[in-house]
């Protein structure tokens, strides 16, 4: 699918092209969503640069993500998705940029691009040139990255309150399992944002290093450096959150271990409590002819009473030692 954005009075007009439609030559931003080979060639002809394929977009080598074409600067970065996505081909977006226009190639649905699409259609203050469009888009993307990291931090705070407060029932291991699973989900979200921040930081640095080729103004170069600092601060926040997640995971596993030890201790103490009556029963279970209590009428009740007294004494002893 090709979505072209052309200049209008209110901003950029969104035009969704049908198969076979000609691409408007006045297009400032061309958004290729899961493009066919014909659609990709149409955009390449207008842009004057070869656009990477899906397999090339998923590559992790820097040389495959950041390079120059005769008619454009090609940059590929990962963006935060609406839902956690591991497939790099879905979260990666390629930006083909020159001084006139911008082409984005994507196979997923990054929320930041949908937000920017609405913004660019109603904001006439954004200059109708490729670098200005991309920098305005980066503003939305950085905000989206910050929101994702803040959401992960909020989830951590809620989970930490449950683990260290009264939210988790120590008698229900399912609660611990849910806590550990949520920790894993938050960790995956933070790890994904690490990849996003790293790719965006490299992309901004590469874009600024080709400022003359893209006709970037001093203010636009300054914006690139500012966005880069913002991305680094988000990544540093993620590093701190990683450490807190590891601490919380160790604490949760430690609580599970303590609970298991407590249960093992209870069974051990109960075994010791019933050891004396077992010994008494074993003694009176001997079938010797000359046992004094063998023919005693009260012998059965005496042995039961003796076992009961031994249980009570042992129980009181363990309670006195605070083992129960």
Residue pairs with C-beta under 8 A, 6 or more apart in sequence:
1 16
1 17
1 32
1 33
1 34
1 35
1 39
2 16
2 17
2 21
2 23
2 30
2 31
2 32
2 33
2 35
2 39
2 42
2 43
3 14
3 15
3 16
3 17
3 30
3 31
3 32
3 33
3 117
4 14
4 15
4 17
4 23
4 24
4 27
4 29
4 30
4 31
5 12
5 13
5 14
5 15
5 27
5 28
5 29
5 30
5 31
5 117
5 120
5 121
5 133
6 12
6 13
6 15
6 24
6 26
6 27
6 28
7 13
7 26
7 28
7 128
9 124
10 121
10 122
10 124
11 120
11 121
11 122
11 123
11 124
11 126
12 28
12 29
12 120
12 121
12 126
12 128
12 133
13 121
14 117
14 121
15 24
17 23
19 36
19 38
19 39
23 30
23 42
23 43
23 46
25 46
27 46
27 101
28 100
28 101
28 102
28 128
28 129
28 130
28 133
29 101
29 102
29 103
29 104
29 120
29 130
29 133
30 43
30 46
30 47
30 101
30 102
30 103
30 104
31 103
31 104
31 106
31 113
31 117
32 39
32 40
32 43
32 51
32 103
32 104
32 105
32 106
33 106
33 107
34 106
34 107
35 43
35 105
40 51
40 53
40 105
43 51
43 96
43 103
44 50
44 51
46 101
47 71
47 72
47 96
47 98
47 101
47 103
48 70
48 71
48 72
48 98
49 69
49 70
49 71
49 72
49 74
49 96
49 98
50 69
51 74
51 94
51 96
51 103
51 105
52 64
52 74
52 76
52 94
52 105
54 89
54 107
55 89
56 64
57 76
57 89
57 92
57 94
57 105
57 107
58 87
58 88
58 89
58 92
59 65
60 88
62 202
64 76
65 75
65 76
65 77
65 199
65 202
65 203
66 74
66 75
66 76
66 202
66 203
66 206
67 74
68 74
68 210
68 213
69 96
71 98
72 96
72 97
72 98
72 103
73 96
73 97
73 98
73 206
73 207
73 210
73 213
73 214
74 94
74 95
74 96
75 94
75 95
75 97
75 203
75 206
75 207
76 92
76 93
76 94
76 95
76 199
76 203
77 92
77 93
77 95
77 196
77 199
77 200
77 202
77 203
78 88
78 91
78 92
78 93
78 192
78 195
78 196
78 199
78 200
79 91
79 92
79 93
79 110
79 112
79 113
79 141
79 144
79 196
80 91
80 110
80 111
80 112
80 141
80 144
80 145
80 148
80 192
80 193
80 196
81 90
81 91
81 108
81 109
81 110
81 111
82 109
82 110
82 111
84 185
84 188
84 189
84 192
85 91
85 108
85 192
86 188
86 192
87 108
88 195
89 107
89 108
90 107
90 108
91 108
91 110
91 192
91 196
92 106
92 107
92 108
92 199
93 104
93 105
93 106
93 110
93 113
94 104
94 105
94 106
95 102
95 103
95 104
95 134
95 203
96 102
96 103
96 104
96 105
97 103
97 130
97 131
97 134
97 207
97 214
98 130
98 214
99 129
99 130
99 131
99 213
99 214
99 215
100 129
100 130
101 129
101 130
101 133
102 130
102 131
102 133
102 134
104 113
106 113
110 144
111 144
112 137
112 140
112 141
112 143
112 144
113 137
115 140
115 144
116 136
116 137
116 140
116 141
119 136
119 140
120 126
120 133
120 136
123 136
126 132
126 133
126 136
127 133
130 214
131 214
131 215
131 216
131 220
132 220
134 207
135 220
135 223
135 224
135 227
138 200
138 204
138 223
138 227
139 227
141 200
142 200
142 227
142 230
142 231
142 234
145 193
145 196
145 197
145 200
145 231
145 234
146 230
146 234
148 189
148 193
148 196
149 190
149 193
149 234
149 237
149 238
149 241
151 189
152 186
152 189
152 190
152 193
152 238
152 241
153 237
153 241
155 182
155 186
156 186
156 241
156 244
156 245
156 248
159 179
159 182
159 183
159 186
159 248
160 244
160 248
161 167
162 168
162 179
163 179
163 248
163 251
163 252
163 255
164 251
167 175
168 175
168 176
168 179
168 255
169 175
170 255
170 259
173 256
173 259
176 252
176 255
176 256
176 259
179 252
180 249
180 252
180 253
183 245
183 248
183 249
183 252
186 245
187 242
187 245
190 238
190 241
190 242
190 245
193 234
193 235
193 238
194 235
194 238
197 231
197 232
197 234
197 235
197 238
198 235
200 227
200 231
201 228
201 231
201 232
201 235
204 224
204 225
204 227
204 228
204 231
205 224
205 228
207 214
207 216
207 224
208 216
208 221
208 224
208 225
208 228
211 220
211 221
211 224
216 224
265 323
266 324
269 318
269 323
269 324
272 314
272 318
273 311
273 314
273 315
273 318
274 311
275 314
276 307
276 310
276 311
276 313
276 314
277 307
277 308
277 310
277 311
280 303
280 306
280 307
280 310
281 303
281 307
284 291
284 293
284 299
284 303
288 294
293 299
293 302
293 303
296 302
315 324
318 324
